[in-house]
Amino acid sequence: MISLLKFFLTLTLIAYFFRLIFPFALKYLINRLSKKMQYFDNDYFSSASKKESKKPKNEMGEYIDYEEID
């Protein structure tokens, strides 16, 4: 009977501990993910602009004029 009581007391303390820690851990993980995404966005857009600037801008595709057929 005592061991069952100790088990439930331990389980309750662990649940209470996680309940207190969870908001801080979630905030930390969201901030960390946000920083990684900002780094990814900046890196992606800077590399995309570099690749785009290397291509000659006067190179255009062939113009095709479509006519409507009845």
Backbone as JSON, one array per atom type, in Angstrom:
{
  "sequence": "MISLLKFFLTLTLIAYFFRLIFPFALKYLINRLSKKMQYFDNDYFSSASKKESKKPKNEMGEYIDYEEID",
  "N": [[0.83, -1.2, 0.0], [1.92, 1.24, 0.8], [3.98, 1.51, -1.08], [2.53, 1.87, -3.42], [1.36, 4.32, -2.88], [3.68, 5.91, -2.76], [4.46, 5.68, -5.42], [2.33, 7.0, -6.8], [2.63, 9.53, -5.66], [5.2, 10.23, -6.56], [4.72, 10.18, -9.33], [2.85, 12.27, -9.49], [4.44, 14.44, -8.66], [6.35, 14.5, -10.71], [4.68, 15.07, -12.93], [3.75, 17.61, -12.15], [6.17, 19.01, -12.14], [6.87, 18.93, -14.89], [4.72, 20.4, -15.82], [5.31, 22.92, -14.85], [7.74, 23.48, -16.12], [7.3, 23.17, -18.86], [6.08, 25.48, -20.33], [8.29, 27.28, -20.46], [10.21, 25.76, -21.79], [8.91, 25.33, -24.23], [8.72, 27.97, -25.19], [11.45, 28.51, -25.51], [12.13, 26.63, -27.5], [10.53, 27.51, -29.63], [11.6, 30.08, -30.1], [14.19, 29.36, -30.85], [13.67, 27.88, -33.19], [12.56, 29.93, -34.71], [14.78, 31.64, -35.05], [16.42, 29.98, -36.58], [14.88, 29.76, -38.89], [14.88, 32.41, -39.78], [17.57, 32.69, -40.4], [17.71, 30.78, -42.43], [15.93, 31.9, -44.33], [17.23, 34.34, -44.94], [19.65, 33.38, -45.95], [18.74, 31.86, -48.1], [17.47, 33.78, -49.77], [19.57, 35.53, -50.27], [21.36, 33.89, -51.66], [19.77, 33.28, -53.84], [19.5, 35.76, -55.08], [22.14, 36.2, -55.83], [22.56, 34.16, -57.69], [20.75, 34.9, -59.61], [21.76, 37.33, -60.48], [24.02, 36.59, -61.88], [23.2, 35.62, -64.32], [22.87, 36.63, -67.71], [21.0, 39.53, -68.43], [19.89, 40.38, -70.81], [19.2, 38.23, -72.25], [16.55, 36.78, -73.62], [13.59, 34.8, -74.03], [12.12, 33.2, -76.94], [9.72, 34.99, -78.79], [6.39, 34.18, -79.17], [3.63, 34.45, -81.17], [0.36, 33.83, -80.86], [-2.4, 32.84, -82.81], [-5.9, 33.08, -83.03], [-7.97, 30.41, -83.87], [-10.86, 29.66, -85.66]],
  "CA": [[0.0, 0.0, 0.0], [2.82, 2.39, 0.89], [4.71, 1.65, -2.35], [1.58, 2.43, -4.37], [1.24, 5.73, -2.52], [4.92, 6.53, -3.2], [4.41, 5.72, -6.87], [1.44, 8.08, -7.22], [3.23, 10.79, -5.24], [6.28, 10.49, -7.5], [4.1, 10.5, -10.61], [2.26, 13.6, -9.35], [5.53, 15.43, -8.64], [6.92, 14.57, -12.07], [3.71, 15.78, -13.77], [3.76, 19.01, -11.74], [7.44, 19.56, -12.6], [6.75, 19.16, -16.34], [3.74, 21.46, -16.02], [5.99, 24.19, -14.6], [8.86, 23.65, -17.05], [6.85, 23.1, -20.26], [5.97, 26.78, -21.04], [9.62, 27.84, -20.73], [10.84, 24.93, -22.81], [8.22, 25.6, -25.49], [9.14, 29.29, -25.64], [12.83, 28.37, -25.96], [12.15, 25.9, -28.77], [9.94, 28.37, -30.68], [12.6, 31.11, -30.42], [15.28, 28.69, -31.57], [13.19, 27.6, -34.54], [12.41, 31.22, -35.39], [16.11, 32.11, -35.45], [16.89, 29.13, -37.68], [14.12, 30.1, -40.09], [15.37, 33.69, -40.26], [18.86, 32.42, -41.04], [17.43, 30.07, -43.67], [15.35, 32.85, -45.28], [18.27, 35.27, -45.38], [20.6, 32.63, -46.76], [18.07, 31.46, -49.34], [17.24, 34.93, -50.64], [20.84, 36.09, -50.71], [21.91, 33.02, -52.68], [18.92, 33.39, -55.02], [19.82, 37.01, -55.78], [23.45, 36.04, -56.44], [22.41, 33.31, -58.87], [20.0, 35.66, -60.61], [22.6, 38.4, -61.03], [25.03, 36.01, -62.75], [22.63, 35.38, -65.66], [22.74, 37.85, -68.52], [19.61, 39.99, -68.4], [19.38, 40.64, -72.15], [18.83, 36.96, -72.86], [15.12, 36.55, -73.47], [13.11, 33.68, -74.82], [11.56, 33.5, -78.25], [8.37, 35.49, -78.71], [5.47, 33.42, -80.02], [2.33, 35.11, -81.3], [-0.67, 32.83, -81.13], [-3.58, 33.34, -83.49], [-7.11, 32.34, -82.69], [-8.52, 29.66, -85.02], [-12.29, 29.36, -85.48]],
  "C": [[0.87, 1.27, 0.0], [3.55, 2.6, -0.44], [3.81, 2.23, -3.43], [1.41, 3.92, -4.13], [2.49, 6.49, -2.96], [4.95, 6.68, -4.72], [3.55, 6.88, -7.36], [1.97, 9.45, -6.81], [4.36, 11.18, -6.19], [5.73, 10.88, -8.86], [3.49, 11.9, -10.59], [3.34, 14.68, -9.36], [6.18, 15.59, -10.01], [5.98, 15.33, -13.0], [3.69, 17.26, -13.43], [5.03, 19.7, -12.22], [7.37, 19.87, -14.09], [5.75, 20.27, -16.64], [4.37, 22.82, -15.79], [7.04, 24.48, -15.67], [8.4, 23.79, -18.5], [6.71, 24.46, -20.94], [7.33, 27.39, -21.38], [10.33, 27.06, -21.83], [10.21, 25.19, -24.18], [8.62, 26.96, -26.05], [10.57, 29.25, -26.18], [12.89, 27.7, -27.32], [11.58, 26.75, -29.91], [10.93, 29.47, -31.07], [13.75, 30.53, -31.21], [14.88, 28.39, -33.01], [13.04, 28.88, -35.35], [13.76, 31.75, -35.88], [16.65, 31.28, -36.61], [16.16, 29.48, -38.97], [14.56, 31.44, -40.64], [16.71, 33.51, -40.97], [18.64, 31.73, -42.38], [16.87, 31.03, -44.71], [16.4, 33.8, -45.82], [19.26, 34.58, -46.3], [19.99, 32.26, -48.1], [17.93, 32.64, -50.28], [18.55, 35.54, -51.11], [21.48, 35.21, -51.79], [21.08, 33.08, -53.96], [19.25, 34.67, -55.79], [21.19, 36.92, -56.45], [23.35, 35.22, -57.72], [21.71, 34.08, -59.98], [20.88, 36.72, -61.25], [23.67, 37.85, -61.97], [24.51, 35.78, -64.16], [22.59, 36.68, -66.44], [21.26, 38.24, -68.62], [19.04, 40.21, -69.8], [18.98, 39.35, -72.87], [17.34, 36.68, -72.59], [14.71, 35.39, -74.35], [12.51, 34.14, -76.13], [10.11, 33.93, -78.07], [7.49, 34.71, -79.68], [4.13, 34.12, -80.0], [1.3, 34.06, -81.7], [-1.86, 33.51, -81.81], [-4.76, 32.46, -83.15], [-7.69, 31.67, -83.94], [-9.96, 29.34, -84.7], [-12.66, 28.01, -86.0]]
}
